[in-house]
């Protein structure tokens, strides 16, 4: 079930984001504590649009947060990846965004994310050396018309 994201979801969202990021990118620098991540996602939830996927037991297993034409965050708990949750969240976000072109950034090292977005029609518009990212990892600007 997809529902709107709420401030009360910040703890679950932060945990999912951490698990997904560290699972997808070996050696990813751990720059923040879980509490800092929770506060960060709380601020994202307050200032942007988003939704979560809730499983049959009522647990959040994935989420997407966006602003305008940019998807800022889309993460699925590693145990629920490859189950269609990410696709459903992406489709829901794109439908609600209602823009002619959707953009997002992802690390080049996150090969699963790059493949996922490629499968869903996203193409690389820009590749960076990572000097502008907090993690100092090269990334891609992906765009789907």
N, C-alpha and C positions, 0 to 999 in steps of 0.2 A: 504494500500500500504506500502510495506517495502522499505526503502531507506537507504543509508549509513548515519551514524551519522556525524554531522558537528559541529564545534566550536560554531556556532550560535545557536545550540540546547541546550547549557549548562543551560540556565535559565529554559526552559521547563523541561529538564531532572531532574534538582535539585528539582523542584516543585513536579514532579511526584514521585521521590524517597522519599521525605519527606512525602507526603500524603500516599503513600503505606506503608511505614515503620510504621508511627504512627498509621495508621488505623489497621494494622495487629498485633501490639504488644502493648497492653495497658501498660502504665507506662514506655515506652521506654524513656530513658534519652535524652533530647534535648541538645546535646553537642555543636552544631554549629548553626550559623545563616544561613539564606537562602543565603546570599552573600558568606559566607564561603563554603557552599555546592556547589554553582554555580562555584566558583573557583576550588574546588576539582574536580567536574565533567568536567570542562574545561580541567584540566590536564589529566584526565583519557581519554578523547576524543582525546587529542593530542598524547598520548603515546600508545594507544591500538586500537583494531578494534571494530567496533560496527555498529548497525543499529537501526533504529527507525520505529515504526508503525505510520503512518499518516492516520487520518480518512478522510472521504469525504469532510469535511470542511477545511482540510489542517492543523489541529491541531495534535500535537504529543500526543499520548495516551499511549505509552509504548516504552521501549528501552531495549537493551541488549548490554553489553560491555564485551569483552573477551580479553585474551592474552594467546597465546599458547593453552593449553588444559584446562585452567581455565576460567570459566564464573565468572567475578567479580561482575557484576550487571545485574539483570533482574527485571524490575519493570513495572507494568501496573497501570495506573490511577485507583483508586478504583471504579469509576463509569463505567469503561470499563472492569473490571475483570469478569471472567467467560464468556467471549464472544469469546474466541479462540485467542485473541491477544497474550497472553503469549505463547501459544503452537506454534503459527506461528513464533514468535521471537526466541524461543528456537530451533525449527527445522531449521530455517535459519542460526542461529549461528553454530549449530552442523554441518550442511552441509558445511559451509564455513571453519570451523576449520579443518575438514579433519583429525582428530586424532582418534586413536583406543579407547581412553578412555577420557571422559569429567568429570571434577571435579568442585565443587563449595562449598562454605561455606554458611550456613544459620543458623539463631538462632533457637535453639530448641523451643523457645516460639512462633515462627512464624508457627503455626500449618497449616495454609493455604498453605504456601510455602512448608513445608515438605510433605503435601498431594499431592500438584501439582507435585513436583519432583518425588515422589514415583510412581504416575500414569504414569510418563514418563520414568520409568525404573531406576531411581537413587536409590542407596542403601547407608546406613550409613557405612562409612569406619572407622570413628573416631568420638568420642563424647568428648567434652572438658568441663571443668568447667567454662570457660569464662574468666579466669584470663589473657589471652592474648588478649582479645578484649577491645577496647576502652570503650564499654558500660558495660563491666564486666558481660555479659550474656553468659550462656553456649551455645555452638553451635555445629553443625554437619559438618563434611566433608562428602559430598555426592559424589558418583561416579557412572557413567553410562558407562558400557563397550560397 
